[in-house]
Structures are given as structure tokens and as C-alpha cells.
């Protein structure tokens, strides 16, 4: 990492956010270990090559998931994301069965019912804002029902989620203040529901988590709230953004879209390939627990690290023809859900929701495109598209 490299590149300009692949390539070739320009990356070192990103994911003793790695409004470590081994393993053992493929399959009928209801509202109109009509209400409703939070408060919860992930702020200090304040509101909402479930269990995840044990001991109230905080942020945003990225790609690539119409059995493969290529969660945060070195560049302990998932997933050193979106690609080993011990707990739920949404959408609305004059605007970090206006 040289002075010339530092802050030479940025992922924040709108044109780069829309199509980051050229910048990813430049980073991998010229500055694979560097500090990016822009407020959101300030003070953090970014790793962009697949090999380096994988090493960081797989060595939590060096690249820790400690809460100091990222500011998301929490005052305690989020279980299990911000807990490193060996304690992490105990919590994952208790939580993994809740999100196993067979468990997620039980919820598919409800997901299919809801997506059909949402599509029915817009199918005959010939147009919609896909973000507002489909991509946001589908996973947020499903998530709130599963977790046990009141669906009637969805607008409030979505606003709180955005207050953490993409707060309107003109400086880093203003951003920190807004994130901290929003975090306290999320804690209050979760504590209210957790206390209600402690008094009376219901058929939802929070009730099940309250009955879970780690080392033969029940989880504490704070543990359950912290797990809920993590689910709150992940469940209300990442599937929405992923679905938007996929539909935006298909709207602009009619041959790929037509293939899913003609061969719906290809949709699971398409989901994996578009997760790789689009990488809706573009990066993941870590902090170095010890002094280390990457590609000959020394990195001190306590340094914040951004693992550039989007770049790693399109690294020609690890992927043949990485810029080709190939639904027949043999390898499905992308890291859109992360890797190593902290790999996304809800990946099976996300895959199921994305598959069902694309199946139902293309069965009812097979031919669609971007509305005239639309230039897509992608948010940073998690690549949400608010202005996804479609016509058919």
C-alpha cells in the first residue's frame, strides 16, 4: 500500500455504484490493499482480491468480527455475528437449526401466498416501482411474521433500519449520532416484544430463541435482544436489495430474462449467479486483532478492514470469465453470504425467498423493462435501488 494508492479509488460516485466492476478490477490489479476515498470508507483498509478476502473470512483470530469493526448503533455485541470463536460456535449451534433448509421450506407456502398477493396488485397496471410494490414488502412482512414483531409497525421498522444502514448525514460525526440514536429506538422496540414473549410464548422465532440453551443454560434477555437486533437489520434489508439487483439486471438483459420465462427450473441457478455477479451486500467489516500483513502490506492491530465481497466474487484470479453472467456456471461457490464461521445465518431463508419471488413474478409478468428515462440509483454498502420503475 503506497501513498499513491491511498484514496485514489472510490466506490461512492453514482456511476461507480451502478457499475462497480471496472473499479473492482482496477483495485485488484493496482491497489489490492488500500484505503478508499469517500466518507463511508474513511480510515479503513479495503481488501479486494478473492484470496485475501477469503483468508480474512477464514481467520477470525486475525480478522475479528468485533463490534468496533462497524458502527451500527448497538451497545453490545450482536449475537452471533460479532462474537468470535470459541464462544461463537456455541451460539451458532443453538441457532443454526432454526434456519436449516428443512425449516425454511416450511415457510415457502406463506412466501408464495404473499408474493402472489403483491403481484396481483400491480400486474394489470402495466407498471410499478418494484422496490415499493414488491421487493420491500415481501421480505419485510415475512421476516416480521417469523421473528414475532408486529407487521402493523412495518413502516416504523423500515425507517429505523434505514436510520442505521443509510442515515442522511453530512459528516461522519452526524452519522454516528444518528446511528446511535436509532440504535436505542431499535433496542426499545425489541425489548418490548421480548418482554411480552417472556411472559407468554407464541409461535415465532423470538419465543423459540428464548427457549434455546447454550452450554445447558438458557440465553439471557440481553442475548435474545441482541440476536433480534442482528435479525432486524439483516431481515429488513438484504433480501430486498438482492431481489432489486436481480430484477434490475433481468430488466436490462432480455435474453437472460427470457430464459427464466422459458426454463423456470433454471431460476435457482440464476439466483446463485446473480448473487455472485451483483453481490448486493458489497462488503463486510472486520478489525485486525493482531498485527498482520496482506500482499506485503503491514497492517497494525486495531485497523478497520473492509472485505470487498463484490470484487472477490468477480476476481478473474478465481473465476473464469467473471464478467459473464452465466446461469450454467458450474461453480456456485460465491461469497455473497460471506464465508467462514460468520457466514450468513439466514442464507437458506434468503435463497428460498428469492427463488419463489422470481418464479411467481416471471409466471405473471414475463416481459418487463426499465421505464424510459430511468437511471438506476444504488445505495452504498447494501445495494438497494429505490427508483426501480418497471413497465410491461
Secondary structure, DSSP 8 states (H G I E B T S, - for coil): --TTTTT---S-SHHHHHSTHHHHHHHHHH-SEE--SSGGGTT-EEE-SHHHHHHHHH-TTTEE--GGG--SS-SS--TTTT--TTHHHHHHHHHGGGGSHHHHHTTHHHHHHHHHHHHHHHTTTTEEEHIIIIIHHHHHHHHHHHHT--GGGHHHHHHHHHHHHS---SSHHHHHHHHHHHHHHHHHHHHHHHHHHHHS--SSHHHHHHT-EETTEE--HHHHHHHHHHHHHHHTTHHHHHHHHHHHHHHH-HHHHHHHHH-GGGHHHHHHHHHHHH-SB-EEEEEESS-EEETTEEE-TT-EEEEEHHHHTT-TTTSTTTTS--TT-S-----TT--GGG--TTHHHHHHHHHHHHHHHHHH--S-EE-TT----B-SSB--BTT-EEE-
